[in-house]
Every structure is written in structure tokens, then in C-alpha cells.
Amino acid sequence: MEMKQLDRGALRLWFIRNALVCFLLLASLAVTLFFIDDAKIRLVVALSVGGVEFFAIALLLIYPYWKYQLYSYGYDEKRIVIECGVIFRRKIVIPICQIQDLHRFEGPIMMLFRLSGVEISTAGSNFHLACLKKEGADAMIDELERFLEARVEEAKNEAI
Amino acid sequence: MKRFDKRYVFYHLLADFFACLFILLVFFGEAVLDEEGEATDFSVVIPYLIAGFAVLYAGFIVYRILYVRLSGYELAEGEIRCRRGVLFRKKSLLEYKKINAVNKRQNIIQKLFGICVITVDSGSANTAHTAEIVIIESDDVAEEIVARLKCAEGGAPAVEDTLPEEEASEASAYKFKSDKKWLYSAINIVSAALSVLLVGIFSATVFTAGAGILRAEWASDFAKTAVTALVIILLSALAVSVVSFIGSIVNSFVGFYNFRVCRVGSSVDISYGLLVLHHNTFSYDRIRAVKIKQGLIKRLFGYAEIQLEVIGYGGEAESGGGSGEVGILVPFCKLLEAEKILGEILPDYTPAPRSGTARALFPFISWVYLFVCSAFALAAGITLADMAILGAPSVAFAIVGLVMGSALLATLLVILASAALNYKTSGISVSGEKITVYSGGLFKCITVLPTSALSSVEEVSTPRRKRRGISSYVLHLRARSTTNEVRVEMQDSSAFEELISAMKY
């Protein structure tokens, strides 16, 4: 099975999302410090909250690159395989016949980059394939539906 | 359509009376007190209270009457139909062949009025939090309905329907006798006592440090408020722990009163309860997994409980009381006895011996220790730096350092104990059509599931562990979302291929 990597747009999307979060964190810290009069307490808040935010921001800006490098997916007529994770690498195998529904979802920033996510629902668990090209997501869903129909037919014939 | 039993209204005449009293006391109790907290002139307040009670009670009763008039059910040729609700009306239709579980529930007041609540569940994950069909009927009619549903679904009539009480009790594969109940209560009390002791020791440490902080002149109002809030939380935890002492005794003798479990045709029948009578019936082919669970204290004494995972099942009916211990097959038995009981009731679910064990102990603690120590270091660094800036005396540094150091040491010891137990327990066995997973640290769990219940498999590892051939696995089951994952840690990487091959494609 050929494993595919995500579109480059996914990396841009994750950077932008995380940059927005960083901006919100810094803005909230700045606003909080602005309303504190006492210099000592201002220093305390800057040190404690700022220290934590510094680590968080560093992680938020580095993490998308690693995530993009290590994310891949593939599928054939029998199964779907997703590999993801940075420190804890996950490999998920989903048989096609276990699929209950397929969904495509897009957020506002994803729409800007013409990206879509695919959600695969089995009986009891959901799995997300992040940030595929919109056309690629549609093609994947169509193909998976075809494989699923073929598998259901096969199962019926086996039963007969 | 046949309407629900009218006695439901009379039952609620009594239940709602107390509910209204409770509501009035909670929400309007302040009305009887003046600004200084002293009782006002009752002759002024009482007419208003009575009027309020009358309006509230009348509202409840009108709702109950409308509920009975607008609700009903019908046992048609191939399906059961049900209609219920007043403001939000619901019409449900469930084919007999799709019935997953039939349960009968009756609390002590419903027993006085001779009514009970039957819930019929289809196993749909979307409605796992509530049953599709709810019927409120008299005892006799309810028995007939349950028997008819079981026959229509394909099972044999229940043993309890055809045998006298004593013979039905004898036919039960498991008897929760009084001596076992005392032991069950004793073990629960020891577990609760241990929690109380740990919470007590931690509370005493925090109180001592907190008392020092609160008396200190340098402490700001904010620090005092934070410490006060922490003390209140700890006191509440202590109170909850003490209440569990009483709860465990009541639960074992009253909650599991006359516990019976037996295999009847193609379904499993479980009944128990004194104040709230539960009678659950699960189709054999809807059972997704069996879990044998042991807490720390139960492990010491060699006891366990057995639970069922039934597809899409879990939660409470809209009316008629809580769910109780949903899916409990056996509440308390010897671990060695568990296999024998499963052999009688569910022979396909007896656990297989472990063929794979945990590869190493260090991976169980490495990352957890790293995260915990980093978090503590960060918290300690920030706290001590803040105290230095605020000019705290050296004794405060010593107190805070002692408390944080003790908390860190206690946390690391608990993690180590859990990891050691997990290392000893973890294992997996794939044999034929069945997978047995051994997992858990402080709370051990043996999960037996058929390969057909597996919806996907996940391998989790780090680059270093992968090089050493160590992986953890998450098995996703076709079950309700809160319990549909079974994890097993630090196994051989070759087990992944076995699991993939075992799945149905």
C-alpha cells in the first residue's frame, strides 16, 4: 500500500492556527499586566504566566513541522492505515468493512486553503484524517464508498 | 395503542409531593428568614408557601396525567411501537429482531403501587444514553410483555417465568450470599478507608502549611483566598470518603439483594435489588466483551467483579429511576471462580492464558516521570520565585518546599507502584476467534472479546521503543463510546501483525 503525505497547505494551516493561539495568549497576558498597578505583582504575574506561555508558544510554533513530517495515510480495497503523532507515534488500521459513515469537514481557515478533513466513523470510534486537498478528500470518500459497497456485496455472496 | 398504567399517576402523587416540598425548602427557605437571619412571622409567610406548593404540585400532577393520556405502546406483528412525552413528544419503532436488551426496573415505591418500568434497547450507539422504548405497566402485564419480547426476539422464556422462586434461585449460575456480601462490604470499606487516610494525610500537611501562611503578615489576600479554597475542597473530599463507608454497606445488601444470573436460551438474565429491582436481559450475540476487574484491595484478597460490554447499551431510561450497575454480570467472586462462572454462562468468553507479556518496566515510567517532574519543577520554580519577589520569610520557603517535595515524592511512588503492577499484569493472547487482554496497574482488568467485536487496532510507540521492539496497543471495540477502547502496554511489536490478521476484513 502506498502511503501518502499531506498537502503542504496543511503545514501552513497549522502554523496559522497556532500563531493565532500564540497571539491570543500574548494579548491576554499584556491586557492582564496593563491592569495591574503594583510593580511587584506585575513582575510576579509576568514571570509565572509569561514563563509558562513562553514554553507553550515555543512548542506551538515548532510542533506543526514535526507533525507534518510524520503524518501519512494510505488505503486499499481492504483497509485504511493512518500514521501520525510526534513523540508517541500512532499507526491505526481500520478495515473498510467496519466503516459506518464518512464525513468531510472544513473550518473557515481550511476553506481559505481549499483543504478538508475526512472523518471516518466505525461502530464506537471516530478517526480524523486532517487537512487533505478538497478534491483529494472527495476522491478518497468516493473510493472508500466504492470499496465498501464491493466488500458488502462480497460478504453477501459469501453468506449465500 | 394501549396506554401506560394509571397507577403511574398515583405513584407520582406521592413522589411529587415530596419533590415539591424539597423544592420549596431549597429555593424559598430564605423567605422565612428576615435580613438578620431570624424567623419571620409565620402567619404572614404560610399562605404564600401553601399557594406556591399548590401551584407547583398541581403543575406536576397535570403533567403526569397528560403523560399517561398521551403515551402508549403496541406489540405489533414484527415490531414494538411506543409513543411518549408531553411537551417533547417521541414516537419510537423497534423491530423485534433488533432488540438488544430488555430490562425491568421497579423501586420500592413503585412496588407499593404494583407498577414497573420496562426499557427496550436496540444497541444503537446514537441512543446509548437512553432506551428507545419505555413502557410503564403493572407487574403482571410487565411479566407477560417481557416474556413475549424474549420469545419474539428469539430467546426461550425466562427460567423465572416458569419455575418457582426457590428453583429459579437454584438455577442461577451465581449466588451473592450474605457471607460474600459482608466480605464485599469489608473490602469496599478498606478501600474507602485507604482513600480517607491518604486524603487525610495530605489534608493535614496542607492545613499545617496553610495555617502558617494565613498567620503570616506578608501573605496577600489572594494567597489567603487560594489556600482557603483548597482547604474547603479537601474537607469536601474527606466528607465524601466518609459517606462511602455507609454507601458500600447499603449497596451490597440492598442494591444487590437476591442477585441472580443465568443463561436462558440465547440470552443472559440478571436480576437484583431491593429498593430498586433490576431485571436485565441481554442477547448473547449482542455481547461485545467481558471484563474481569480487580481493584487494589480486591487483588490482595483474590476477588474480582465481572462486567459485560453490550453494544450500544448504557445509561438510564427517561422515567423510572436510575440505571444502577448496568452490565454487571457478577459483582463479587473469587478470581478462580470467575472462569467457572463464565464457563457456565458465557463459555466463549473464558479468558485464555497470556502468551505475550510486557517487555520492560522502564518504559512504563519514563515519560510519565518526565512530565510529572517537569510540571512540578515549573510549578515550584514559579512559586518560589514569586515568594522571593514578595519578600516571604525563609520559613515559608521551607514549608512550601516541604509540601511540594512531599507531594512530588508521593506522586512518583504511586506512579512507580502502578507501573510495577502494570508490568506484571500486561499481556495479550490471540487465539482463534477470541482475544484476551490483560491490562491495568492499580486496577487490573482482563478483557475477553471475540475478533468480530474489533473495529480497528492502533499501535502506539516511540522511535526508541520501536527500535527495541516494544509497542502499546489500543483495541477499538464495537461498543459504546465511553468503554470502546482496550489498552495494553509495552508488548512485543510482533503482536501487531497478529492483531491485524485477527480482524475481519
Interface residues (C-beta under 8 A of the other chain):
Chain A: K40 L43 V44 L47 S48 G51 V52 F55 K78 R79 G85 I87 F88 R89 R90 K91 I92 V93 I94 P95 I96 C97 Q98 T122 A123 G124 S125 F127 R151
Chain B: A125 I311 W367 L378 G381 I382 A385 D386 I389 L390 S455 S456 V457 E458 E459 V460 S461 T462 P463 K466 H476 L477 R478 A479 R480 S481 N484 E485 F496 I500 M503 K504 Y505
